[in-house]
Amino acid sequence: MKLAISISGGGALGIGPLHFMSRLEAKLGYHLADAGVAFAGTSTGSIVAAGLCSGMTADQLYKLYKENLPAIFTKIKFAKLVNLFFSDYHLYDNTNLKKLLQDKFKHCMYEFPKPIFIPATFMNGESVEKVWDRGDGMTDQWFAILSSCSAPTYFDPVSRTKNDKTEIYCDGGMWANDPIMVLEAGLNKVQDLKGNYKILSFNTGMRHPNYGFKSKGLIGWGKYIMNEWVARTGQAGLFQARANIGEENVYRAAPTILKPFAMDDLKILDEVCEIWDKYYNDNETDIVNFINSTEPAGKITKNN
């Protein structure tokens, strides 16, 4: 059995799974980039998935997040925000994120060395669901990732012109915040992997109780749907994946917290890492055994 890896969205909270992965790689003695045969990631998870698929270590990706999150979450100046409030409202400027992705992911989609699946939302097409993969050929890797990271109200949608038509995309989390079923669907089209894989799934936003809400106006409903349902879509996908390939073939890494964290709150990053640290301590044996029950996909790279 081969190992496929799925990482859900969650903004800055992506640093938590990366801390977990760094400890996991140290224990295994090799990198998840080598262990994984295929990867899927939505939003912040698309950065992690693309990094692993490109051969980056978890520690390299952790440092990438640690060093760049303050620049990525750069708020738009107040005067500009006022002008945007009633038109194209978004809280953060994606300029620094775009530059970072262009620097780290300079190649085209077909140049990924292993299968990868990145959900985005197609805002002006016949269908809203878009999954970037190696079949997208000359599409820039950075563009696919940026489109998946363009969360509504946080970042502006991204666009490109193709065949004289403007295509507009926003965050893949609008329909597949947890890409576990996107990964499974993609792998079913890979002949050598059909029925021969296990899935390691990281729930970036973590598990938390479903809280009600006081305001039932438009804003109240909007926040409730975004925070409690869009971000929790992975639960249905997890159930289906386990039903399809067997509960023993899907491992879900997801600490439990009392209340959800804001995806753009950089003050809680240390706390998030501590939560994932404790979760690793409590589950190390199970997850190591799960990974060791699979065959590494590529050349083993020993940690020094």
Salt bridges, closest charged atoms under 4 A:
ASP59 OD2 - LYS63 NZ 3.30
ASP103 OD2 - LYS104 NZ 3.93
GLU111 OE2 - HIS107 ND1 3.80
ASP136 OD1 - LYS130 NZ 2.85
ASP156 OD1 - HIS90 ND1 3.68
GLU167 OE1 - ARG160 NE 2.84
ASP178 OD2 - ARG252 NH1 2.63
GLU228 OE1 - HIS208 ND1 3.95
GLU228 OE1 - ARG232 NH1 3.70
ASP270 OD1 - LYS66 NZ 3.26
ASP277 OD1 - HIS19 NE2 3.01
ASP277 OD1 - ARG23 NH1 2.75
ASP282 OD2 - LYS278 NZ 2.90
GLU295 OE1 - LYS2 NZ 3.44
